[in-house]
């Protein structure tokens, strides 16, 4: 019987047996799948007490080898199963993305057309027949147009959220101070003076997506503090462990903390739309962008006392790869 694997010289010298080796053999049992075992083979010329001890030592080491072989075979089987699951999951995600793209196309084209018609015909009626219509009818036409535009906003938000899930994150060094100042420059002087900005460090991020984060958070803070007697928005940053921690704090309407877990869900609103406009998509988009950059976001607040949104970003590009 030709051996398949021999012990190395150090092992044989330790045992004092030059003719011992391991061989791999297939084992077959009734009603059981085939499996491989390691067997010890040895040529013995003289039997003595020391020889018996050496053989017992060989058997002990053989047991360790068998256990290792069984473990390796089990591990190989688990790896194969895991690879198949990954393949199946990848195929499933590919199908889901294709379905999502088809849904996005349908929403973009099939739903927008009737909305444009509703809004357009309402505007025509109001422009051409406003004088001959009673005040109540004119009011109803305004409500129709407003609701059509709100639905259009919901569709836009849904499409933005859908695109975000498929958009690649292109990280470069971003000057956040300049980015935020550019956003504030687009505001009117009154709203711009409400915002106080500390020194913001540069980060490695996607500049387009990061701009969307700041625009949403600043707009959110300005909107919900608009009814405060002296509205104020403060943007602050502090260094954490391998991260930068950013806060956007306002003294506006705030919210009840028992609903905080719903704040970042799509189409979730904690205030009535008659009090504050919006689609309920902005914060959901912000959360996904931050998470795709390897950060986290949370919110705290109190009704009538304002809210504070805190998010983190890695301080090194290596942490975001």
C-alpha positions, 0 to 999 in steps of 0.5 A: 500500500503506497502512502500518500502523505509522510510525516516530516523528519522532525516528527519521525525523529520525535517518535523514533520510528522511521517507517510510520506515515499517514495515508488518506483513504475513503470510508464507506458506511451503509446508508451514509455518504462517503467520507475521507479519513486519515489512517496510520501505517507503520512497519514494526520490527521489534516489539518492546515497551518503548515501541508501544509508547511510540505507537500510542503517541502516533495514534494520539497524533493520528486522532488530531490529524483526523479531527483536522481533516474532518474540520477542513472537509466541513469548512470546505463544504461550508465555503461552497454553500456560502459561495452558492448563497452569495451567487444566488443573492447577487442574482436576486439583487440584480433582478430587484435592481432591474425591477426597480429601474422598470418601476422608476421608468413607469413612475417617471413617464406614466404618472407624470403625464396625467398629473401635468394634464390635471394641473394644466387644465386647472390652470386654464379653467382658472385663467379663462373662467375665473371671473365667471366662476364663484369664489368657491369654485376658484378655491377648488381649482387652486386646491386641485393645482396644489395637490397635483404639484404636491403629488409631483413633488412626491414622485420627484422625491421617490425618483431621487431616493430610487436613483440614490440606491443605484448611484456610485459614490465618487469620493474626493476631498471636499471643502465643506466650508466652501460647500456650505457657504455656497448653499447659504449664498443661494438664500435671501439675506434674511434667511442667511443671517439666521444661520451660524456656521463654525469652521468645517473641516474637509472630508473625503466624500461625493461632493454632489451627494454631500451637497444634498445632505447639507441642503436638506438639513439646512432647509429643514432647520430653516423651515421648522424654525421659521415660526420661532420669534427669533429663529436661529440655526447653528452648524457645528463640528467636533472631532471624534474617534476617527470621525468628524461629528457634525450638528445642525441645531435649530430652535424651531418646532422640534418633535416628540422623541417617541417618534424619533425612529420614524423620522428617517423613513420615506414619506414619514412626517411628524408635522401636518403639511398645513403647518410645514410643507414637504414630501417626507423624503428629504431626511430618508435621502440624507440618511442613505447618503450618510450611511453610504459614506460609512457614517451615521445620523441621529436626531434629538428634539423637544416639541417647541424647543427645536431639534438637533441633527447629528451625523458623522463622516470618517476623517480619512479616505481609507475608512470610507473605501 
